[in-house]
Every structure is written in C-alpha cells, then in structure tokens.
Amino acid sequence: MLMNCMMCRKEFDITDRDPQYHKIVKKLTKYYICPSCNSQTRKEAISSSEIDPDSLDPKGYDKLVK
C-alpha cells in the first residue's frame, strides 16, 4: 500500500509488517508517519516535556500530575 508521510510528504510502500498498516486498513486513522519522522518527533516531544513514554507503566497505573 502506498502512503505519503504526513510530515515529510515522501511516498512509502507499507506492508502488513508496519505497525501503522493495520490502523490504516481498519480506518482508525488515515495518516501515516514514516519511521524517521516518527523518531524525530518522539525525540523532540521527550526533550520538551522531559517525559519518556518508555519509562511509564504499560498498564496505565502511572499518573501524570502537574
């Protein structure tokens, strides 16, 4: 399936191995972000918020309180 990255606008051929493929097929989203843009955006978000999503509890028991 050919998709354009919504950030860099480059065209990518994604397969069912891509994590975003199933969301697009099920019409949960219509946007695709390529791996390099995804990585860059993630790094910027971590540096600006100082919260690393990998350090949070996967079951949702962590609460972020300001």
C-alpha positions as CSV (number, residue, x, y, z in Angstrom):
1,M,0.0,0.0,0.0
2,L,1.4,3.4,-1.0
3,M,1.2,6.1,1.6
4,N,2.6,9.6,1.9
5,C,4.2,10.6,5.2
6,M,2.1,13.5,6.6
7,M,5.3,15.3,7.8
8,C,7.9,14.9,5.1
9,R,5.4,14.2,2.2
10,K,7.6,11.3,0.8
11,E,5.9,8.3,-0.5
12,F,6.4,4.9,1.2
13,D,5.2,1.4,0.3
14,I,4.0,-0.1,3.6
15,T,3.2,-3.7,4.2
16,D,1.4,-5.6,7.0
17,R,4.7,-5.6,9.0
18,D,4.4,-1.9,9.6
19,P,2.7,-1.1,12.9
20,Q,0.6,1.6,11.3
21,Y,-0.7,-0.6,8.5
22,H,-3.4,-2.3,10.5
23,K,-4.7,1.1,11.8
24,I,-4.9,2.4,8.3
25,V,-6.7,-0.7,6.9
26,K,-9.2,-0.7,9.8
27,K,-9.8,3.1,9.1
28,L,-8.8,4.0,12.6
29,T,-6.6,6.7,11.1
30,K,-5.8,8.0,7.6
31,Y,-2.5,9.5,8.4
32,Y,0.9,7.8,8.0
33,I,4.2,9.0,9.6
34,C,7.4,7.4,8.3
35,P,9.9,5.9,10.8
36,S,12.4,8.8,10.5
37,C,9.8,11.5,11.1
38,N,8.3,9.4,13.9
39,S,11.7,9.1,15.6
40,Q,12.5,12.8,15.3
41,T,9.1,13.8,16.6
42,R,9.4,11.4,19.5
43,K,12.8,12.8,20.5
44,E,11.5,16.4,20.3
45,A,8.5,15.5,22.5
46,I,10.7,13.8,25.1
47,S,13.1,16.7,25.2
48,S,10.4,19.3,25.5
49,S,8.2,17.5,28.1
50,E,11.0,15.6,29.9
51,I,8.7,12.6,30.0
52,D,9.9,9.3,28.4
53,P,7.0,7.1,27.4
54,D,9.1,4.0,27.7
55,S,9.5,4.7,31.5
56,L,5.7,4.8,32.1
57,D,3.8,1.8,33.3
58,P,2.3,-0.1,30.3
59,K,-0.9,-1.0,32.3
60,G,-1.6,2.7,32.9
61,Y,-1.1,2.8,36.6
62,D,1.2,5.8,36.3
63,K,-0.5,9.2,36.8
64,L,1.0,12.4,35.4
65,V,0.2,15.2,37.8
66,K,1.2,18.8,37.3
